[in-house]
């Protein structure tokens, strides 16, 4: 009787599920047709009546002024130079600035001048992708929020080619299947990585893994299941992309593992303004006893400035026992908000605690000319972020002529601080002891040997120039224009 009851319930349930699936397919097909009708009404024509090809970039924070924005503006400039019948559109949430102000800001910050006007589609619901809105299940919340923001973008402008240039992979199927667009993406870093999974599995406290989760096997297992589910969904939406560009070998390895789209994935190094730093004359060091060690990075937690200060304090302690060298650590960076300013205050407190306040200088939000001067005078360029996805600051230090000392992980390890034509271009370290030891080793080298390393590093950074980016970017996006 139980079997009959189950059968009698199962058949209607299957029937109802089938009807719901058919209704969903019809609904999605109807939405797709409706969007295509909207597209036909909004079509623009270029010279001689030819239709302009609309290429839209999804970059909600296009006025932020970071490395990701430099990629965006270089990409647009590259397409404008290559394709005459292209209209570039930027989906942005920067409603506090006009389109003219945004373009002017790109020129002022990056010296990038666009050859044709850009159309801006201003989005009202950018708050949906902000992490502060989702205290729990942040990754999932932001991803679903990006779909809603993407829907707003799609309704306001239906492009022919859609490129996500900020890492919102969940928008890709929306534009591909409902907007009928050819889709591509530039991935600066994966939303979730295999390392994040291992951190949760090992009950570590990184990646917002709160103490109550790490201390509870049950919560840790639940979060691990959530992360695996999210990684599966992330791989599913990412595999929708027709063209995938990643910024480094480190990012490539993670994206290949999660998206499994090797045939359409390629490394396109971000464009670094190396020429500006190569203009700094590379001269032999003057014989003096003052050496400066310079760090260039925003004052964010992941940049790990405490590691720099602790390693420098250890170096000072050991160097003073051996020889009388005057060393100076200069921490150069930007403060975005009050949290960053509080972080700097805590770092100054750490300097006092370690007795190195007189030897550490903080330079906040300085002009570019002063940055160049500090790098020109520096002996060592310091970078301590673990698993930096690329490392534009590392490239800039090498181009400026410092001897770079970066973290033995991520982009610096795999792409940047690697032998060039068989010659050393810099050094890597992992912790306080190894950083202190490596700084001492660099300072112990003869000026001639340091000059040789600096020259090798300078020759190697041409791989990260604007020109190289343009060549590899065009090669990667070519399938979207066929």
C-alpha positions in Angstrom: 0.0 0.0 0.0 2.9 2.3 0.8 4.4 1.6 -2.7 1.1 2.4 -4.4 0.9 5.6 -2.3 4.4 6.6 -3.4 3.6 5.9 -7.0 0.4 7.8 -6.9 2.3 10.8 -5.5 5.4 10.5 -7.7 3.6 10.5 -11.1 1.7 13.9 -10.4 5.0 15.3 -9.0 6.9 14.4 -12.1 4.1 15.8 -14.3 4.0 19.0 -12.3 7.8 19.3 -12.5 7.7 18.8 -16.3 5.1 21.5 -16.7 7.1 23.9 -14.5 10.3 23.2 -16.6 8.4 23.8 -19.9 6.9 27.1 -18.4 10.4 28.2 -17.4 11.8 27.5 -20.9 9.0 29.4 -22.5 9.4 32.3 -20.1 13.2 32.5 -20.8 12.6 32.2 -24.5 10.0 35.0 -24.3 12.5 37.2 -22.4 15.2 36.4 -25.0 12.9 37.5 -27.9 11.8 40.6 -26.0 15.4 41.6 -25.4 16.2 41.1 -29.1 13.3 43.4 -30.0 14.6 46.0 -27.7 18.1 45.7 -29.3 16.6 46.3 -32.8 15.0 49.5 -31.6 18.2 50.8 -30.0 20.6 49.9 -32.9 22.9 52.7 -33.8 24.4 53.3 -37.3 27.8 54.6 -38.1 29.2 56.3 -41.2 27.8 55.4 -44.5 24.8 53.8 -42.8 26.8 50.8 -41.6 25.8 49.5 -38.2 28.2 50.1 -35.4 29.4 47.0 -33.5 28.6 47.6 -29.8 31.3 46.3 -27.4 30.2 46.7 -23.7 32.5 46.4 -20.7 31.0 45.5 -17.3 33.1 47.6 -14.9 30.9 49.0 -12.0 33.9 50.8 -10.4 35.5 52.2 -13.6 36.5 55.5 -11.8 38.4 53.8 -9.0 41.9 54.4 -10.5 43.5 51.1 -9.7 45.3 48.5 -11.9 42.0 46.9 -13.0 40.9 50.3 -14.3 44.2 50.7 -16.2 43.4 47.4 -18.0 39.9 48.6 -18.9 41.1 51.9 -20.5 44.0 50.2 -22.3 41.6 47.6 -23.7 39.2 50.3 -24.9 42.0 52.3 -26.5 43.3 49.1 -28.2 39.9 48.3 -29.7 39.3 51.8 -30.9 42.7 51.8 -32.7 42.1 48.4 -34.3 38.4 48.5 -35.2 36.8 51.6 -36.8 33.2 50.3 -36.7 33.2 49.7 -32.9 31.2 51.7 -30.3 32.6 51.0 -26.8 30.2 51.1 -23.9 31.0 51.0 -20.2 28.5 49.8 -17.6 29.4 51.7 -14.4 27.9 52.6 -11.0 30.0 55.7 -10.7 27.0 58.1 -10.8 28.9 60.8 -8.8 30.9 61.6 -11.9 30.0 62.4 -15.5 31.3 60.5 -18.5 33.6 63.4 -19.4 35.0 63.4 -15.8 35.6 59.7 -15.9 37.5 59.8 -19.2 39.5 62.9 -18.0 40.4 60.9 -14.8 41.7 58.0 -16.9 43.9 60.4 -18.8 45.1 62.1 -15.6 45.9 58.9 -13.7 47.1 56.6 -16.4 48.1 59.0 -19.3 45.6 57.0 -21.5 44.0 59.1 -24.2 41.1 57.5 -26.1 40.8 58.1 -29.8 37.0 58.1 -29.9 34.2 58.9 -27.4 32.9 56.2 -25.0 29.3 55.7 -24.1 28.5 55.2 -20.4 25.6 53.3 -19.0 25.1 54.4 -15.4 23.7 51.7 -13.1 21.6 52.5 -10.1 21.9 49.2 -8.2 25.7 48.9 -7.7 25.1 48.5 -3.9 24.0 45.0 -4.7 27.6 43.9 -5.3 29.1 45.5 -2.3 30.5 43.1 0.3 29.1 45.1 3.2 25.6 44.2 2.2 26.3 40.5 2.9 27.8 39.9 6.3 27.3 36.1 5.8 27.5 34.1 2.5 29.3 37.1 1.0 30.5 35.3 -2.1 27.1 34.0 -3.0 25.4 37.3 -2.1 27.7 39.4 -4.2 27.4 36.9 -7.1 23.6 36.9 -7.1 23.7 40.7 -6.7 25.9 40.9 -9.8 23.2 39.0 -11.8 20.6 41.6 -10.8 23.0 44.4 -11.6 23.8 42.7 -14.9 20.1 42.5 -15.7 19.8 46.3 -15.2 22.7 46.7 -17.5 21.2 44.4 -20.2 17.9 46.2 -20.1 19.6 49.6 -20.6 21.9 48.5 -23.4 22.1 45.2 -25.4 25.5 44.9 -26.9 26.9 42.6 -29.6 30.0 41.7 -27.6 30.0 41.7 -23.8 33.3 41.7 -21.8 33.3 41.4 -18.0 36.5 43.2 -17.0 36.0 43.2 -13.2 35.4 39.5 -12.2 31.6 39.2 -12.2 31.5 35.8 -13.9 27.8 35.2 -12.9 26.8 37.9 -15.5 28.3 35.9 -18.4 25.4 33.4 -19.0 22.9 36.3 -18.6 24.4 38.2 -21.6 25.2 35.0 -23.6 21.8 33.2 -23.4 19.3 36.0 -22.8 21.2 38.8 -24.6 22.5 36.6 -27.4 25.9 38.3 -27.1 29.4 36.9 -27.7 31.0 37.0 -24.3 34.5 37.4 -23.0 36.1 38.2 -19.6 39.4 39.4 -18.1 40.0 37.7 -14.8 42.2 39.6 -12.3 41.8 36.9 -9.7 39.4 34.0 -9.2 36.3 34.7 -7.0 37.1 31.5 -5.2 40.3 29.5 -5.5 41.5 26.0 -4.6 43.6 27.6 -1.8 40.5 29.1 -0.2 39.0 25.6 -0.1 42.2 24.2 1.5 42.2 27.0 4.1 38.6 26.1 5.2 39.4 22.4 5.1 42.4 23.0 7.4 40.3 25.2 9.7 42.6 28.2 9.2 41.3 31.7 10.1 42.1 33.4 6.7 39.5 34.3 4.0 37.0 35.6 6.6 37.0 32.2 8.3 35.7 33.3 11.6 37.1 31.8 14.9 33.7 30.2 15.7 33.9 28.4 12.4 37.5 27.2 12.7 36.8 26.0 16.3 33.8 23.9 15.2 34.2 20.8 13.0 30.5 21.0 12.2 30.6 24.7 11.0 33.8 24.0 9.1 32.3 21.1 7.2 29.2 23.2 6.5 31.3 26.1 5.1 33.4 23.6 3.1 30.2 22.2 1.5 29.1 25.8 0.8 32.5 26.6 -0.8 32.5 23.5 -2.9 28.9 24.3 -4.1 30.0 27.9 -4.9 33.1 26.6 -6.7 30.9 24.3 -8.8 28.6 27.2 -9.7 31.5 29.5 -10.4 33.0 26.9 -12.8 29.6 26.5 -14.5 29.1 30.2 -15.3 32.7 30.8 -16.2 32.7 28.0 -18.8 30.0 30.0 -20.7 32.6 32.5 -21.8 33.7 32.4 -25.4 37.1 34.1 -24.6 38.8 34.0 -21.2 41.8 36.2 -20.4 43.7 36.0 -17.2 46.4 38.3 -15.8 49.0 35.8 -14.6 50.1 32.1 -14.5 48.8 31.9 -11.0 45.3 33.0 -12.0 45.5 30.7 -15.1 46.1 27.6 -13.0 43.1 28.4 -10.7 40.8 29.3 -13.6 41.8 26.1 -15.6 41.0 24.0 -12.5 37.6 25.6 -11.9 36.3 26.5 -15.4 37.9 23.8 -17.4 38.0 25.9 -20.6 41.6 25.6 -21.7 40.8 26.0 -25.4 39.6 29.6 -25.0 41.8 30.7 -22.1 45.0 32.7 -22.4 47.4 34.8 -20.3 47.3 38.5 -21.1 49.6 40.4 -18.7 48.1 43.7 -17.4 49.6 46.8 -19.0 52.1 48.4 -16.7 53.4 51.9 -17.3 57.0 50.6 -17.4 58.3 53.3 -19.8 57.6 56.1 -17.2 59.9 54.2 -14.7 62.5 53.2 -17.4 63.0 56.9 -17.9 64.7 57.0 -14.5 68.5 57.0 -15.2 70.2 53.8 -14.1 73.5 54.8 -12.6 76.1 53.2 -10.4 75.4 53.7 -6.7 77.2 56.6 -5.1 79.5 55.5 -2.3 77.7 56.4 0.8 76.5 54.6 3.9 72.7 55.4 3.5 70.5 52.8 1.9 66.8 53.1 1.4 64.3 50.1 1.2 61.1 51.2 -0.5 57.7 49.5 -0.4 54.9 50.6 -2.8 51.4 49.3 -2.1 48.0 50.4 -0.7 47.6 50.1 3.0 45.3 47.1 2.9 45.5 44.0 5.2 46.6 41.6 2.4 49.7 43.6 1.6 51.1 42.5 5.0 53.0 45.7 6.0 53.7 44.3 9.5 55.9 41.6 7.9 57.9 44.4 6.3 58.4 46.2 9.5 59.3 43.1 11.5 61.8 41.9 8.9 63.3 45.4 8.8 63.6 45.5 12.6 65.4 42.1 12.5 67.7 43.4 9.7 68.6 46.5 11.7 69.4 44.5 14.8 71.7 42.1 12.9 73.3 44.7 10.6 74.2 47.0 13.5 76.1 44.2 15.1 78.2 43.7 12.0 78.7 47.1 10.4 77.7 50.7 10.6 75.1 51.1 7.8 72.3 53.7 7.9 69.1 52.0 6.7 65.8 53.6 6.0 62.5 51.8 5.3 60.0 54.0 3.3 56.4 52.7 3.1 54.6 54.4 0.2 50.9 53.8 -0.3 47.4 55.1 -0.6 44.8 55.3 2.1 41.2 54.9 0.7 39.3 55.4 3.9 39.3 55.7 7.7 40.1 51.9 8.0 43.3 52.4 6.0 44.2 55.4 8.1 43.7 53.4 11.3 45.9 50.6 9.8 48.7 53.1 9.3 48.3 54.3 12.9 48.6 50.7 14.1 51.7 50.2 11.9 53.3 53.3 13.4 52.5 51.7 16.8 54.3 48.5 15.8 57.4 50.6 14.7 57.5 52.2 18.2 57.1 48.8 19.8 60.0 47.4 17.9 62.1 50.5 18.4 62.4 51.5 14.7 60.3 54.6 14.5 63.2 56.8 13.6 64.2 54.5 10.7 60.7 54.0 9.1 59.1 56.7 7.0 55.4 56.7 5.9 54.5 58.5 2.7 50.7 58.5 2.2 49.0 59.5 -1.1 52.0 61.2 -2.5 52.3 62.7 -6.0 53.7 60.6 -8.8 56.9 62.7 -9.1 57.8 62.0 -5.4 57.1 58.3 -5.9 59.6 58.3 -8.9 62.2 60.1 -6.8 62.0 57.6 -3.9 62.3 54.7 -6.3 65.2 56.3 -8.1 67.1 56.6 -4.8 66.1 53.2 -3.4 68.4 50.2 -3.2 65.8 47.6 -2.5 62.1 47.3 -3.6 60.0 45.4 -1.1 56.7 43.5 -1.6 55.2 41.1 0.9 51.7 40.1 -0.2 51.1 36.3 -0.1 49.7 35.0 -3.4 49.6 38.4 -5.1 47.6 37.5 -8.3 50.0 39.6 -10.5 52.0 42.4 -8.9 52.1 45.7 -10.8 54.0 47.3 -7.9 56.7 44.6 -8.3 57.0 45.4 -12.0 57.2 49.2 -11.3 60.0 48.7 -8.8 62.0 46.6 -11.2 61.5 49.1 -14.0 62.6 51.9 -11.7 65.9 50.1 -11.1 65.5 48.8 -7.5 66.6 45.3 -6.6 63.3 43.7 -5.9 62.5 41.4 -3.0 59.0 39.9 -3.3 56.9 37.1 -1.8 57.7 33.6 -3.0 54.2 33.0 -4.3 51.6 34.0 -6.8 52.4 36.3 -9.8 55.8 37.5 -8.6 57.1 33.9 -8.2 55.6 32.5 -11.5 55.7 35.4 -13.9 57.7 38.5 -12.8 60.8 37.7 -10.6 62.0 34.9 -12.8 65.3 34.5 -14.7 65.5 36.5 -17.9 67.8 35.2 -20.6 69.3 33.0 -17.8 70.1 36.0 -15.6 68.8 36.9 -12.1 66.2 39.6 -12.0 65.5 39.8 -8.3 64.9 37.8 -5.1 62.0 36.0 -3.2 61.3 35.4 0.5 58.5 34.0 2.6 58.7 35.1 6.3 60.3 37.5 8.7 63.6 35.6 8.9 64.0 35.0 5.1 63.1 38.6 4.3 65.7 39.9 6.8 68.3 37.4 5.5 67.7 38.3 1.8 67.8 42.1 2.5 71.1 41.6 4.3 72.4 39.5 1.3 71.3 42.2 -1.2 73.0 44.9 0.8 76.2 42.8 1.1 76.5 42.5 -2.7 79.0 44.8 -4.5 77.5 47.9 -6.2 78.6 46.4 -9.6 76.7 43.1 -8.9 73.6 45.0 -7.8 73.8 47.1 -11.0 73.9 43.9 -13.1 70.7 42.6 -11.4 69.0 45.9 -11.9 69.8 45.9 -15.6 68.6 42.4 -16.0 65.3 43.3 -14.3 64.8 46.3 -16.5 65.3 44.3 -19.6 62.7 41.7 -18.4 59.8 44.1 -17.8 59.2 44.9 -21.4 57.0 41.8 -21.3 54.5 43.9 -19.3 54.4 47.0 -21.4 51.3 48.7 -22.9 52.5 47.5 -26.4 52.7 43.9 -25.4 49.3 44.1 -23.7 47.8 45.5 -26.9 49.2 42.6 -29.0 48.1 39.8 -26.7 44.7 41.4 -26.0 43.8 41.7 -29.7 45.0 38.2 -30.3 42.8 36.9 -27.5 39.6 38.8 -28.3 39.8 38.2 -32.1 37.3 35.2 -31.9 34.6 37.6 -30.6 34.8 39.7 -33.8 34.6 36.9 -36.3 
